Amino acid sequence: MLRLLIAVGAILVVGSPLLAERPNIIMIVADDHAPWAFGAAGHPDARTPNMDRLCREGARLTNCFVATPVCSASRAALMTSRYPTETGITDYLSPERMPDLGLDPTLPVWPRLLSAAGYRTALIGKWHLGETDRCHPTKFGYDLFTGFRHGGMTSQNPLVEIDGTERRVAGWTPDILTDHALQFLKENGEGKPFCLSLHFWAPHANAHKIDNDRTWLPLSAADFGPFRDLDPQVPQSDFPDLDIPRVKRMTREYLGSIASVDRNVGRVLQALEDLKLDDNTIVIYTSDHGYNLGHHGIWHKGNGRWILKNNRGARPNLWDHSLRTPTIIRWPGQIQPGTVIDRCVTFLDWFPTILEMAGMARPKDITLRGRSFLPLLQGKKTNWDDDVFVQYRMWDWNQNAADLRAFRTPRWKLVRDFHNAGQDELYYLANDPKELNNLTDSVDPQVMSVKAKLNDRLQKAMQAIGDTTK
């Protein structure tokens, strides 16, 4: 902790004279938003005019990957720039099974550094990094928290912690969270930059079920109306035994939930204009991981579930649809409008990137696994490594538990399952970007050579962070 205080002090000394000139930062994090499920990404049925507007006015990153494809573990990596095996959170947190587990409050996190450097900070919405007071968001540098410490439960009439007390609030959950976010913006005052984390529960499915099946309903008429009678496209419709009616029903609801997020993104953008804050505010939109709806015969993310007529069991995975997130950044005057960046970045990169955006030095005595991608956003030439290493170690109580690691290059991807023998995967992404043809058992000498090299690089990546399998 002493080392952290020294680092914060150094940042303050370097950055204090420029406090009034620093940009405001709004980081909007959705839950379960797939990289394919918005208009600018080419989905014909999605209705996301505000996300699409951000793409036109800023930069869209087409290859932003999480460190692990489930909520709590991914959010911990976002906060700390450390891998899941380093934070101790490798899967989603379940209050029933692990009520005392949460993110270690002694770990360095960027909201704390921003707060110490003069930013007014707030988290509105989902936390899911521990429900105990020890793990409360205000222990991690947020001056204000309004939302839910748990993973969230419902799209309507949620229980929300406000001023330290949990209460039932009538209305649509995305609207309620946005109401509080707009109040924060209006009350911020001049002369002090702010950093607002707005974490939606949507488009995550609701905890309750309808007709014994997961659902995103209820949704407002404005959000669900355009999709109520939609006949949506189905990816991999020829997948054996795929439950196509269920895929279509879920897709309609899912797109409606995304529309509810997009509508509220529009409210935030309008508020920035009304308050004349838009020119000096960085707006970031992303999701805590990707999502599948019919892809590979599953729905959900890294802890996927089969969506087949005769199988609803588990299918753990590290497919790109689970790992890649929709990522958009608008920063007037700094990012050229309409920029599209195809280089590979990860959630580990957010910590150093946000610090550099805020004009703050990267602490030399804090371990950060990521690197700032601000030069990419600004169109500067920079040496950039597009290789990605990811993890997913499921808790032992999960059905069909897996202990997955992947090493991905722009051309190849190797997935190892250290818990289940014979479940490895190898994809030639250059010719098979949808990861449909598993080459792990190929006897082609060239493929075998590639697999051996990727496995060596994967093992070295694990050794570099002390990652050992069970």
Secondary structure, DSSP 8 states (H G I E B T S, - for coil): -HHHHHHHHHHHHHHGGGGGGS-EEEEEEESS--TTSSGGGT-SS---HHHHHHHHHSEEEEEEE-SSSSHHHHHHHHHHS--HHHHT--S---TTT-TT----TTS--HHHHHHHTT-EEEEEEE--S--SGGG-GGGGT-SEEEEESSS---SBS-EEEETTEEEE--SBHHHHHHHHHHHHHHHS-SSS-EEEEEE--TTS--SSEETTEE------HHHHGGGTT-----TTTTSTTB-HHHHHHHHHHHHHHHHHHHHHHHHHHHHHHHTT-GGGEEEEEEESS--EESGGGEEESTEEEE-BTTB--EEE---HHHHEEEEEEE-TTTS-TTEEE-S-EEGGGHHHHHHHHTT----TTS-------HHHHTT--------EEEEEE--TTSTT--EEEEEE-SSEEEEEESSSTT--EEEETTT-TT-----TT---HHHHHHHHHHHHHHHHHHHHTT----
